[in-house]
Every structure is written in C-alpha cells, then in structure tokens.
Amino acid sequence: MHIKYNKSFIDGKFQSFGKLSFEVLNPANEEILSNVNDGGVLITKKAIKSSEIAFKSWSKLTAKSRSLYLENLNKLILDNKNELAKLITLECGKPINESIGEVLYGASFIKWFAEEGKRTYGEVIPTTHENKRMIVIKQPVGVVSAITPWNFPLAMITRKIAPALAAGCSVIVMPSYETPLTALYLANLTSKAGFPKGVINFIVGKDVSSMGKILCNSKIVKKISFTGSTRVGKILSKQSSSTLKKLSLELGGNAPVIVFDDADIDKAVDGTISSKFRNSGQTCVCVNRIFVHKKIHDKFVSKLIEKVKKLKIGNGLQKDTSIGPMINGSAIKKNIDLLNDSISKGGSVLTGGKIIKNNFFEPTVIVNANMKMHFFKEEIFGPIAPIYKFENDKEVIEMANNTDYGLAAYFFSENISRCWKTAEKLEYGMIGINEGLISTEVAPFGGMKYSGYGREGSKYGILNYLEIKYLCFGL
C-alpha cells in the first residue's frame, strides 16, 4: 500500500518541520511502512497558534452548521473504509475484520455527535425574584488537545474530536508515533470534508514528553483528552495543574470476568474470548483476570481451551486471521515476563505460551492463578488468560475489586437478583452482564479510580467540551 501522508497537518495542509524523521514499522514483519517527518516542539507551538485563530470563527458557527461538516466527514470515512482498515492493520497489526469494525465504530462517533451537537440545550431557571430572570447557556471550552494511543488509531481520535468539534472547539490531535499513518489519512479526509483551516490540526513526533508538556503548560489550550497509561495520565494531570486545565483521562484497566456457577457456560466462554483476545488482548477493556466458580471450573476451562486452540494466528491482512502480532518486542517481553512469573508461583500453562516469530505470541491459558502473580495487579495487554477459582459471591467480588483500576468488568449469571447485586458492588465504570463486547457510541465510556475520569460517547460525552454559563437578568 502506498503511504500518501507522512507529515503533520497544520492550517489545512501537510507540512514538514526540520529534517528529523522516524520510521513506522509493520509489526507483522517489521518492514518499514513509512518515514514520517518529526515535527516535535516546533509543530506543537504552531498548532496551538493555528487552533487559537480558528476557534474564534468556528465557535461562532451554529451547531447545525458544524453538524454539516461532521456529516461530510462521516461519509468520507465510510467511503474510504477499506483504505483506512488496511492502514490500521498495517501499522498496529490487528486482523483486517477487526480493523473494518474499528472504522465503522470510529465513524459512528462522528455521526452521533453531528446530531448531539444540536442538542446542547440551555435552561431557564424558575426565578427567585419577580424582577429577575435566570438562564443557563452552554459554550465551547476553547482549544482542545486530543492525545491518542496506538491500539485504536482511528476510533480513539474520532471519539474525542467529534464531540469537541460539535461543541464548537478547535482541536489539536497528537496520535501515537507508533501508528500515525491512519491519523494522517484522517487528516486528509477532514480537509476534503471542508473543515476550515486550523479547526483540526494533527501533530506527529517522537518527543512526546516535550510536546505534551507544551500542550499542558499552554494557557491557550483549555482542555486535554487523553487515552493511555495511568502513569502518563498522572504526568499530564500534574503538568496541567498550573493552568487549571480541564482533563478527561481514559487510563489503564484490569478487567475481571466472573463466571458464576449458574452461568450459561457456552455464552461465558464466547464472551470471554471475544473480550480477551480482541486485538491480541491489546485493549484497555479486555479481560485481564478470569474468575470461575469451582463447581464449573473444569468444564469452563475445557471449553475455553477447545476454542482458543482454534484461533488462527497470522498476518492481519489475511481474512481468516483472528490473532495478529503484538505491537512490538517490548510488548512481547512484558508478556513473557508475566508468564514466567506466574509459572514460578504455581501457574500451569494449558495451551500457548510461546513466541512464534517476530511479534507473534500464542494465545495462552493459565490455570491455578493466584493473587501473588504480577498479572493480578498489572494490566497484561496481551493474549494471556489467567484463570482463578472462587467459592462464593463475597469472595469473588472482593478479588475483582482488589485493584487500583476501575474501567471495565464482566460477569455471567442467569440469576437476575445476583446480576443486580453484583453490578452494584463492582467498582468499575462499565459492566458487561452476559456480554463480552460493550463499547458503543450511544453509551458512556470511562472508568473510576486509577482508570481516570470523564466519559466519552453518548449524550454525556459532549459535556466535557462545554462550559456552563449562568445569566441573571434584572428587569
């Protein structure tokens, strides 16, 4: 595939800054996909200035006018679905069918907020005095920066820019330097959609620490929306404190799935696989710890292994591939270290556990997992599925909540009373009940505890990009 765009996108055009560049690799074969211009600090400062100027006119447009631009972009994303999906697979490795799914998922946020932007209603407050009238209006916060990860190189961008643009904000997108090509292709589509120059800027560079610090310290940038690790989220929060910047943080996860003794085992197995092994386990909401009641443990494990062994490992461009490569060698090493730690503490590998080639790692099932193993507290971010036994509801809920994270959780039960009680007791922002795939543009996405704060998607997602202003009229 010919790579057309490999420079930052500022003021409505692709621009080079300096002579530095970096390589973007295909994780499936480690071939160079493109050399991308490294804009660094200079491009970041220019993007802030460009966005400041563009905000003044963009924010004055009516919500209906802004929605037309978003509708154009939605159509262009869908028209270029196959090209975008191939780019996603090439630079992050996920199977092509998953990449197509990501494109559709990403476009859904553009479509949703094109409509939701027209519903940012104000309010008339019943007066407390006969000579006063009180009104609440909502206005855009200003220039917004969206900092996005590599594992969803399209959808994590659209989930942030769609509500920001619909609210009337201008946006600076800083995609991961490991997967910038999809973002830059999207940048070109925003130009084709007719967005005025500077309303959406895309900056790429490897010195993410310096670039991020400039965004955090800038008084012009009023809000940062970040998806990534808890460690980096804390840094951004600290750096943004001097400007009292608004933040939305979608950070790490440690998702449990609980399989109760009254669960539909086949449904539980399918739900666990769909959540655990999507994108080779490299998603923030994928299952990290599998808790199975001792009465059904052996039956569940037997059925799970049977299906895991059928998962085909290969290049994501092959349509029958279900497990693609991991993003890089560091990700492989982390999973090997977690695997060895679990074995040293009594874990038994029933299937998988080997590196095949390059960045391919077999889907792995481990039994006899316990709370002393590192992956009980650490996010695996890979295709390792540890299984823990439990005996009663109180015990398993305590184990599930025994983590700093609180993004997503799942459980399987046919008992409606147990479902209500468990859902209320689990300390997570999103819960799948008899379901392993929960993400959608119409529902709020986000977590609690060290998994961050703020919500994306749904009617709640646009609120993060609006200021509430109270008007009091004296008559």
C-alpha positions in Angstrom: 0.0 0.0 0.0 1.4 3.4 -1.0 1.6 5.7 2.0 0.5 9.2 0.9 0.7 11.2 4.1 3.7 11.4 6.4 3.8 14.9 7.7 2.0 16.9 10.3 -1.3 18.6 9.2 -1.4 22.3 10.2 -3.6 25.1 8.8 -5.3 22.8 6.4 -2.1 21.4 4.7 0.6 18.8 5.3 3.9 20.5 6.4 7.4 19.4 7.1 9.3 20.8 10.1 13.0 20.3 10.2 14.9 17.3 8.9 14.2 14.8 11.6 12.1 11.8 10.8 11.1 8.4 12.3 10.2 5.0 11.0 6.8 3.5 11.2 7.0 -0.3 11.2 4.6 -3.1 10.3 4.6 -5.3 13.5 3.8 -8.4 11.4 7.1 -8.4 9.5 8.9 -5.4 10.9 9.2 -3.8 7.4 9.3 0.0 7.2 5.9 1.4 6.1 7.0 5.0 6.0 9.4 7.6 7.3 7.4 10.3 9.0 8.5 13.9 9.5 9.2 14.6 13.2 7.6 17.9 13.9 8.3 17.9 17.6 8.2 21.1 19.7 8.0 23.5 16.7 5.0 21.9 15.2 3.2 21.8 18.6 3.6 25.5 19.1 2.4 26.3 15.5 -0.6 24.0 16.0 -1.6 25.9 19.2 -1.5 29.2 17.4 -3.4 27.9 14.4 -6.1 26.4 16.6 -6.4 29.6 18.6 -7.1 31.6 15.5 -9.5 29.0 14.1 -11.5 28.7 17.3 -12.7 32.3 17.0 -14.7 31.7 13.9 -15.5 28.0 14.3 -17.1 28.6 17.7 -19.4 31.3 16.2 -21.0 28.9 13.7 -24.4 27.4 14.6 -24.5 23.9 15.9 -26.4 22.9 12.7 -23.7 24.4 10.5 -21.0 22.5 12.4 -23.0 19.3 12.1 -22.9 19.5 8.3 -19.1 19.3 8.3 -19.2 16.3 10.6 -21.8 14.6 8.3 -19.4 15.2 5.4 -16.6 13.6 7.4 -18.7 10.6 8.3 -19.5 9.9 4.7 -15.8 10.2 3.7 -14.7 7.8 6.4 -17.3 5.2 5.3 -16.4 5.8 1.6 -12.7 5.2 2.4 -13.4 2.3 4.8 -11.2 -0.3 3.1 -8.2 2.0 2.8 -8.4 3.1 6.4 -8.8 -0.5 7.6 -5.8 -1.7 5.7 -3.7 1.1 7.2 -4.9 0.2 10.7 -3.9 -3.4 10.1 -0.5 -2.5 8.6 0.6 -0.2 11.4 -0.9 -1.8 14.5 -1.3 -5.4 13.4 -4.9 -6.2 14.2 -6.9 -8.5 12.0 -8.5 -6.8 9.0 -12.0 -7.7 10.1 -11.3 -6.0 13.4 -9.9 -3.0 11.6 -13.0 -2.7 9.4 -15.0 -2.9 12.7 -12.9 -0.1 14.1 -13.5 2.1 11.1 -17.3 1.6 11.5 -17.0 2.2 15.2 -15.0 5.4 14.6 -17.4 6.7 12.1 -20.3 6.1 14.5 -19.0 8.8 16.8 -18.8 11.4 14.0 -22.4 10.6 13.1 -23.6 10.6 16.7 -22.1 13.9 17.7 -23.2 15.5 14.4 -26.7 15.2 15.8 -25.8 15.5 19.5 -24.2 18.9 19.0 -27.6 20.3 18.1 -29.0 19.2 21.5 -26.7 21.1 23.8 -29.7 22.7 25.4 -29.7 25.5 27.9 -32.2 26.0 30.7 -34.5 28.6 32.2 -34.4 28.5 36.0 -37.6 29.5 37.9 -36.9 32.9 39.2 -36.4 33.7 42.9 -37.4 37.3 42.5 -40.1 38.9 40.4 -37.6 41.4 38.8 -35.0 38.8 37.9 -34.8 36.1 35.1 -32.2 33.3 35.3 -30.9 31.4 32.3 -28.1 28.8 31.8 -26.3 28.5 28.4 -23.5 26.2 27.2 -20.5 27.4 25.3 -17.3 25.6 23.9 -14.4 25.4 26.3 -11.9 26.5 23.6 -8.9 24.9 22.1 -8.7 21.2 22.9 -5.9 18.7 22.6 -6.6 15.0 21.9 -3.7 12.7 22.8 -4.4 9.1 21.5 -2.9 5.6 21.7 -1.7 3.2 19.1 -4.2 0.3 19.6 -7.2 2.1 18.1 -5.5 4.6 15.7 -8.8 5.8 14.2 -11.6 5.3 16.8 -9.7 6.9 19.7 -9.3 10.1 17.6 -12.9 10.3 16.4 -14.3 9.6 19.8 -12.6 12.7 21.0 -12.7 15.1 18.1 -16.4 14.5 17.2 -17.8 15.9 20.5 -15.2 18.7 20.6 -15.9 19.9 17.1 -19.7 19.6 17.6 -19.4 21.7 20.7 -17.5 24.4 18.8 -14.0 23.7 19.9 -10.9 23.6 17.7 -8.7 20.5 18.1 -5.1 19.5 18.1 -4.6 15.8 17.6 -1.4 14.1 18.8 -1.6 10.4 17.7 0.9 7.8 18.9 4.2 7.9 16.9 3.8 4.1 16.5 0.6 4.5 14.5 0.4 8.0 12.9 -0.4 6.9 9.4 -4.1 6.3 10.0 -4.4 9.6 11.8 -2.8 11.5 8.9 -5.1 9.8 6.4 -8.0 11.0 8.5 -6.4 14.5 8.4 -6.7 14.5 4.7 -10.4 13.5 5.0 -11.1 16.4 7.3 -9.7 18.7 4.6 -11.9 17.0 1.9 -14.9 17.4 4.3 -14.3 21.2 4.1 -13.3 22.0 7.6 -11.8 25.5 7.8 -8.0 25.6 8.1 -6.8 25.3 11.7 -10.0 23.8 13.1 -8.3 20.4 13.2 -4.6 20.1 13.4 -2.6 16.9 13.5 0.9 16.9 15.1 3.3 13.9 14.9 6.7 13.5 16.6 8.6 11.1 18.9 9.5 13.6 21.6 6.0 13.1 23.1 7.2 14.3 26.6 8.2 17.7 25.3 5.2 18.0 23.0 2.8 17.0 25.7 4.4 19.4 28.2 3.9 22.3 25.9 0.2 21.4 25.5 -0.2 21.1 29.2 1.5 24.4 30.0 -0.2 26.4 27.3 -2.9 28.9 28.5 -4.4 28.7 25.1 -5.2 25.0 25.3 -8.2 24.8 27.6 -8.7 21.1 27.8 -6.8 17.8 27.2 -8.4 14.5 26.4 -6.0 11.6 26.8 -6.3 7.8 26.4 -3.3 5.8 27.5 -1.4 4.6 30.6 -2.2 5.7 34.2 1.5 6.7 34.6 1.3 9.2 31.7 -2.2 10.3 32.8 -0.7 11.3 36.2 2.1 13.3 34.5 -0.4 15.2 32.3 -2.5 15.9 35.3 0.4 17.3 37.2 1.7 19.4 34.3 -1.8 20.8 33.6 -2.3 22.0 37.2 -0.5 25.3 36.7 -3.1 26.3 34.1 -6.1 24.6 35.9 -6.8 22.8 32.6 -9.8 20.6 32.1 -8.9 16.9 31.7 -10.6 13.8 30.5 -8.5 10.7 31.2 -9.2 7.2 30.0 -6.4 5.2 31.5 -5.3 1.7 32.3 -7.6 -1.3 33.2 -7.5 -4.6 35.0 -10.9 -6.0 33.9 -12.2 -9.1 35.7 -14.7 -11.5 34.3 -16.7 -13.5 36.8 -18.3 -16.8 35.7 -20.8 -17.8 38.4 -22.0 -21.4 38.9 -25.4 -20.6 37.3 -23.9 -19.1 34.2 -24.6 -20.3 30.6 -21.1 -21.7 30.2 -21.1 -21.6 26.4 -22.1 -17.9 26.4 -19.5 -17.2 29.1 -16.7 -18.9 27.0 -17.7 -17.0 23.9 -17.9 -13.7 25.8 -14.6 -14.2 27.5 -12.8 -15.0 24.2 -14.4 -12.0 22.4 -13.2 -9.7 25.1 -9.9 -11.3 26.0 -8.4 -11.9 22.6 -9.6 -8.9 20.5 -6.5 -7.2 19.1 -4.4 -9.9 20.7 -5.5 -8.7 24.1 -4.2 -5.2 23.5 -7.3 -3.2 24.5 -7.9 -1.3 27.8 -11.3 -3.1 28.3 -10.2 -6.6 27.6 -10.5 -9.3 30.2 -7.4 -9.4 32.5 -8.5 -11.8 35.2 -10.9 -14.7 34.8 -12.7 -15.9 37.9 -14.6 -19.2 37.6 -16.7 -20.8 40.3 -15.1 -24.1 41.4 -18.2 -26.1 40.6 -17.9 -25.3 36.9 -14.2 -24.6 36.6 -13.1 -27.7 34.8 -16.0 -27.6 32.3 -15.4 -23.9 31.6 -11.6 -24.4 31.1 -12.1 -27.4 28.8 -14.5 -25.5 26.5 -12.3 -22.4 26.6 -9.2 -24.2 25.6 -11.0 -26.0 22.8 -12.0 -22.7 21.3 -8.7 -20.9 22.0 -6.8 -23.6 20.1 -8.9 -22.8 17.0 -7.9 -19.1 16.9 -5.7 -18.6 13.8 -2.5 -16.7 14.3 -1.2 -14.8 11.3 -0.8 -11.6 9.3 -3.8 -9.4 9.9 -4.3 -8.8 6.2 -5.4 -12.5 5.8 -9.2 -12.5 6.4 -9.3 -15.7 8.4 -6.7 -14.4 10.9 -8.1 -14.0 14.5 -4.8 -13.3 16.3 -2.4 -10.8 14.8 1.0 -9.6 16.0 1.7 -7.7 19.2 2.8 -4.1 18.6 6.5 -4.5 19.3 9.2 -6.5 21.1 8.7 -4.7 24.3 5.1 -5.9 24.5 6.3 -9.5 23.8 8.9 -9.2 26.6 6.3 -8.0 29.1 4.0 -10.9 28.4 6.9 -13.4 28.6 7.9 -11.9 32.0 4.3 -12.2 33.3 4.1 -15.7 32.0 7.4 -16.8 33.7 6.3 -15.1 37.0 3.1 -17.0 37.0 4.8 -20.3 36.4 7.3 -19.6 39.2 4.3 -19.1 41.6 2.4 -22.2 40.7 0.6 -21.4 37.5 0.2 -24.1 34.8 0.1 -23.3 31.1 -2.6 -25.5 29.4 -2.2 -24.0 25.9 0.0 -21.4 24.2 2.8 -19.6 25.9 5.3 -19.5 23.0 6.7 -16.8 20.7 6.1 -18.0 17.1 8.0 -15.4 15.1 8.7 -11.7 15.1 6.0 -10.2 17.3 3.5 -13.1 17.3 2.7 -14.6 20.6 0.4 -17.6 21.1 -2.9 -17.1 22.9 -2.3 -18.6 26.3 -4.4 -20.1 29.0 -3.1 -20.4 32.6 -4.8 -22.2 35.5 -4.0 -22.2 39.2 -3.7 -18.4 39.0 -3.4 -16.7 42.4 -3.2 -13.2 43.8 0.6 -13.3 44.2 1.1 -13.3 40.5 2.0 -10.0 38.9 -0.9 -10.0 36.4 -3.3 -10.0 39.3 -2.5 -6.3 39.8 -0.8 -5.4 36.4 -2.6 -4.9 33.1 -1.5 -7.7 30.8 -2.2 -6.1 27.4 -1.6 -9.3 25.6 -3.1 -12.7 24.8 -2.6 -14.3 28.2 -5.8 -15.6 30.0 -5.2 -16.4 33.7 -8.0 -18.4 35.5 -8.7 -18.1 39.2 -11.1 -20.3 41.2 -13.6 -18.9 43.7 -16.2 -20.4 46.1 -18.7 -17.6 46.8 -20.0 -14.2 45.7 -18.5 -12.2 48.5 -15.0 -13.7 47.9 -15.0 -13.1 44.2 -16.3 -9.5 44.4 -13.6 -8.7 46.8 -11.0 -10.2 44.5 -12.4 -8.4 41.5 -12.3 -5.0 43.3 -8.8 -5.7 44.7 -7.1 -3.4 42.1 -6.3 0.3 41.7 -8.2 0.2 38.4 -11.9 0.5 37.6 -12.5 0.7 33.9 -14.5 -2.3 32.7 -15.7 -5.6 34.3 -17.8 -8.5 33.1 -19.8 -11.3 34.7 -22.0 -14.2 33.6 -25.0 -15.3 35.6 -28.6 -16.4 34.9 -29.8 -15.1 38.3 -31.4 -11.7 37.9 -31.0 -10.9 41.7 -27.4 -11.8 41.6 -26.9 -9.7 38.5 -28.3 -6.6 40.1 -26.3 -7.0 43.3 -23.0 -7.8 41.6 -23.3 -4.9 39.1 -23.9 -2.5 42.0 -20.9 -3.8 44.1 -18.3 -3.9 41.3 -16.2 -0.8 41.4 -16.0 -0.2 37.6 -17.3 2.4 35.2 -18.6 -0.1 32.7 -20.0 -3.6 33.3 -20.9 -6.3 30.8 -23.5 -8.6 32.0 -23.6 -11.8 30.0 -21.8 -9.9 27.3 -18.2 -9.5 26.3 -18.4 -6.6 23.9 -19.8 -3.4 25.5 -18.4 -0.5 23.5 -20.8 1.7 21.5 -21.1 5.3 20.6 -24.5 5.6 22.3 -23.3 4.6 25.8 -20.8 6.4 28.2 -17.3 5.1 28.0 -15.0 5.7 31.0 -13.8 4.5 34.4 -13.1 5.3 38.0 -10.2 5.0 40.5 -6.8 4.9 38.6 -8.6 4.3 35.3 -9.3 8.0 35.1 -12.3 10.3 34.9 -14.7 11.8 32.3 -16.9 10.0 29.8 -16.7 9.6 26.1 -19.5 8.8 23.7 -23.3 9.1 24.5 -25.0 12.3 25.5 -22.5 12.7 28.3 -19.5 12.8 26.0 -20.1 16.3 24.7 -20.5 17.8 28.2 -16.7 17.6 28.7 -16.2 20.1 25.9 -18.7 22.7 27.2 -18.7 25.4 29.8 -21.9 26.1 31.7 -22.6 29.9 32.0 -25.3 31.4 34.2 -27.1 34.6 33.1 -29.1 36.7 35.5 -31.3 39.4 34.0 -32.5 42.3 36.1 -35.8 43.7 34.8 
